[in-house]
Amino acid sequence: MDSDPAAFNIRAKKLFVAGVDDDILEEIYNFPFPTRRMTVDQLHAVTKRLENSKATLGLTSLECHCLFNHRYLLPRKHTFHEHIYGEARFLTADAWKTFQILFEESEFEVYENRVAVEIERRQQAINELMERTRDAY
């Protein structure tokens, strides 16, 4: 019973962000609160990019290999910068739905599964290195 209010709060808690398009905020509200917070932080990072006179990267797709995207599977500052100030409009309704589907079914288990896969991948790499070392001796 204690988890019911927490589950409600994680979905219902709102963030208020000045200077962000309402369409983007509505899409962000479809995420659980902690991921909302991280996504809004990425939006704030766009402001810092503008203050530092950084231009858009000229992205050609949503696909990215940056650390933030790899870890959290969320839109990143580069995507927001390109979408808001650049030529490309990657954050369509379909793109948002792709991000949100990850959390609809499994909530934060998405991260737990990724961590488990990463641990297994690293363990395999270590085992291969140990086997090569043994073969060398």
C-alpha positions in Angstrom: 0.0 0.0 0.0 2.9 2.3 0.6 4.1 2.0 -2.9 0.8 3.2 -4.4 1.4 6.9 -3.6 5.0 6.6 -4.7 3.9 5.1 -8.0 1.3 7.9 -8.4 3.9 10.6 -7.6 6.5 9.3 -10.1 3.9 9.7 -12.9 2.0 12.8 -11.7 4.7 15.1 -10.5 5.1 18.0 -12.9 8.1 20.2 -13.8 7.8 23.8 -14.8 10.3 25.0 -17.3 10.5 28.5 -18.8 11.1 29.0 -22.4 10.4 25.5 -23.6 7.9 24.7 -26.3 4.6 23.3 -24.8 4.7 20.4 -27.3 8.1 19.3 -26.0 7.0 19.6 -22.4 3.8 17.5 -23.0 6.0 14.7 -24.5 8.4 14.9 -21.5 5.5 14.6 -19.1 4.8 11.1 -20.5 8.0 9.8 -18.9 8.5 8.9 -15.2 9.6 11.8 -13.1 13.3 10.9 -12.7 13.7 10.6 -16.5 11.7 13.8 -16.9 14.3 15.6 -14.7 17.2 14.2 -16.8 15.5 15.3 -20.0 14.8 18.8 -18.7 18.5 19.0 -17.7 19.4 18.2 -21.3 17.1 21.1 -22.4 18.9 23.4 -20.0 22.2 22.3 -21.5 21.0 23.7 -24.8 20.9 27.1 -23.2 24.5 26.7 -22.1 25.5 25.6 -25.6 23.9 28.8 -27.0 25.7 30.9 -24.3 29.0 29.4 -25.5 28.1 30.2 -29.1 28.1 26.6 -30.1 26.4 25.9 -33.4 24.1 23.0 -34.1 25.9 19.8 -35.1 24.0 19.3 -38.3 22.7 15.9 -37.2 21.2 13.7 -39.9 19.4 11.2 -37.6 18.4 10.6 -34.0 21.0 7.9 -33.7 23.8 8.9 -31.4 26.7 7.2 -29.7 27.2 9.7 -26.9 27.4 8.6 -23.3 24.1 10.2 -22.3 22.2 8.5 -25.1 23.9 5.2 -24.4 23.2 5.2 -20.7 19.7 6.7 -20.5 18.1 6.1 -23.9 16.6 9.6 -23.9 16.8 12.6 -26.1 20.0 14.5 -25.5 21.1 18.1 -25.7 22.4 17.8 -29.2 19.0 16.5 -30.4 17.2 19.3 -28.7 19.6 21.9 -30.0 19.2 20.7 -33.6 15.4 20.4 -33.2 14.8 23.8 -31.8 17.5 25.9 -33.6 18.7 23.8 -36.5 17.3 22.5 -39.8 16.3 19.0 -38.8 13.1 18.2 -36.8 13.9 14.8 -35.3 11.6 14.9 -32.3 8.4 14.0 -34.1 5.5 12.2 -32.4 6.8 8.9 -33.6 10.3 9.6 -32.2 8.9 10.6 -28.8 6.7 7.4 -28.8 9.9 5.3 -29.5 11.5 6.8 -26.4 8.4 6.5 -24.3 7.7 2.8 -25.2 10.8 1.8 -23.4 9.3 3.0 -20.1 5.7 2.1 -20.6 6.1 -1.6 -20.2 9.0 -2.0 -17.9 9.5 1.4 -16.2 13.1 1.4 -14.8 13.8 -2.3 -15.5 15.0 -1.0 -18.9 18.1 0.2 -17.1 18.5 -2.9 -15.0 18.4 -5.1 -18.1 21.0 -2.9 -19.9 23.3 -3.1 -16.9 23.0 -6.9 -16.8 23.8 -7.1 -20.5 26.7 -4.8 -20.0 28.1 -6.8 -17.1 27.8 -10.0 -19.1 29.5 -8.4 -22.1 32.4 -7.2 -19.9 32.7 -10.6 -18.2 33.0 -12.3 -21.6 35.8 -9.8 -22.6 37.7 -10.5 -19.4 37.3 -14.3 -19.9 38.7 -14.0 -23.4 41.7 -12.0 -22.2 42.4 -14.5 -19.5 42.2 -17.3 -22.0 44.6 -15.6 -24.3 47.0 -15.0 -21.4 46.9 -18.6 -20.4 47.5 -19.7 -24.0 50.5 -17.4 -24.2 52.1 -19.0 -21.2 
